[in-house]
Amino acid sequence: MCRRLIENPNPLDTSFDLLYELDLFMELCGIAYLWAVPNGAGKPCELWVIPSHWVWPRSGGKVSNIVDPTSSY
């Protein structure tokens, strides 16, 4: 499954696009975020790069390295 996700990460990106975008944000911002979209069984079915400038730290609550894409600010 992991190899398939890297080779075909989502409907719009190729593996080159995914790795290029990850490297781009890592070089520009010093950090890169990858969102593994779960399917109905909870297993990753798509990979998307989240632009680093879209992600903001939140204070308080439980410390986690997981970005919650459903929360609103």
C-alpha positions in Angstrom: 0.0 0.0 0.0 2.8 2.4 0.9 4.5 2.0 -2.5 1.2 2.6 -4.3 0.6 5.8 -2.4 4.0 7.1 -3.2 3.6 6.2 -6.9 0.1 7.6 -7.2 -0.5 9.9 -4.2 -3.7 11.6 -5.3 -5.8 12.3 -8.4 -3.8 15.5 -9.2 -0.2 14.7 -8.3 2.5 12.2 -9.5 5.1 10.8 -7.2 7.5 13.5 -8.6 5.1 16.3 -7.7 4.6 15.0 -4.2 8.3 14.7 -3.5 9.1 18.0 -5.2 6.5 19.8 -3.1 7.7 18.2 0.1 11.2 19.2 -0.6 10.2 22.7 -1.7 8.4 23.4 1.6 11.2 21.8 3.6 13.8 24.1 1.9 11.7 27.3 2.0 10.1 26.9 5.5 12.2 24.3 7.3 9.2 22.0 7.7 6.8 20.1 5.4 3.4 18.6 6.1 1.9 15.5 4.5 -1.8 14.7 4.9 -2.6 11.0 4.7 -6.4 11.0 3.8 -8.0 7.9 5.4 -10.6 5.7 3.6 -13.6 4.2 5.3 -11.5 1.6 7.0 -9.1 4.3 8.4 -6.2 3.4 6.2 -4.5 6.0 4.0 -5.8 6.2 0.5 -4.4 9.6 -0.7 -1.4 11.7 0.2 -1.5 15.5 -0.1 1.2 18.1 0.7 -0.2 20.8 3.0 1.5 24.1 2.3 3.6 25.0 5.4 2.3 28.6 5.5 -1.2 27.2 5.9 -0.3 25.5 9.2 -0.2 27.4 12.5 0.7 26.2 16.0 -2.0 26.0 18.6 -1.3 26.5 22.3 -3.0 24.6 25.1 -4.4 21.2 25.2 -2.6 17.9 24.4 0.7 18.2 22.6 0.6 16.2 19.4 2.5 16.0 16.1 -0.8 15.5 14.2 -2.4 18.3 12.3 -6.1 18.3 12.5 -7.4 19.4 9.0 -11.0 19.6 10.3 -10.4 22.2 13.0 -11.2 25.8 12.2 -9.4 28.9 13.6 
